[in-house]
């Protein structure tokens, strides 16, 4: 009986080892776990269901802002060029671009600056964060350049230059938040897919930690 049980025990141990090895392969790497923890600590979802709601809300708002920026560009830049005297705005000193081209370049530069900065923040890459800062400076320069022409030269009226800078600023803000919300939604979707096959729940109890912090701040009653 003992000799007959040995093969079955070996088969059972082998199957358990195979299951353990397969489960280990499904677990994320240390870098992925660190990235997941960073995302969860920053966005602080309460549970997995709220992660799904946050993905939906952020994706929806990102699409709304993207469409608003497209409509704003079409009405305020493309169709309103003559009424707002876009032709009177001097070409940029950095690249020799006219205002119509600047209205296309500023959203692109802001989008890439947001993406690079977000990736550098989540991954902890100093070089990518540095590149994001450089792109931000370029975008700010293009936005303020029409107003600078009006203040330093007599080539363009102050009102025309102010409206030009405000339009570029509005496009930059909408594109920035659209890209930021989309990146957050994409990161949360990645976290949710990773957590589906994980045996443990990585979401900390933020409400409990905040309550404990508030309790520590309150002194003993007299």
Helices and strands as residue ranges (DSSP letters): H 2-26, H 30-43, H 48-73, I 74-79, G 86-88, H 99-123, H 126-152, H 158-196, H 206-217
